[in-house]
């Protein structure tokens, strides 16, 4: 065996793997473009000996990982464009692609695509709108709880939590796949169920408003006394 020493030119912010992916893999996401998260390199003249190091993305910067020695790349090398790497680790470039893939797993993408056709838009736009709505409900709901708006915050967080739990971590996502993935999905499902239960308890403890006097009555689950 001989080592191939050709340097690989790569745009670390956008790698299109469409020509190498299967049709089933491409159908699960809305784009075939990925970000490079890490590059494993081999140093040495022979394929049977040498040393391995890696370049790893850290936010917008890159780190050189060499055994226990870790250093930031200089600004000149902050965006590796050529490498003798033999392994490139790719990842989705944003939460939109993750959401798209989960909706596909949940079997609701045909409904979204049908709605997009009727509305004269694209499924990507609808998925983006759903993601934006989820971020808005989660953020504003949390702020409402933090600043005394328990009723509004509880409703907004429940509107966020229920569809996210169903689409992202439903039992249909578990199955013959890896044990780690099944454990992860089940953990998220149980965690979201616990949060939903806590929100329901909070909702029941919020005093109701007396519409006639503007004063507060007992909590919602308390019975009025004659």
Helices and strands as residue ranges (DSSP letters): E 8-9, E 15-16, H 23-27, E 33-43, E 51-58, E 61-66, E 69-72, G 75-77, E 82-83, E 85-91, H 95-105, H 109-119, H 123-146, H 150-169, G 171-173, H 179-205, E 207-209, E 216-219
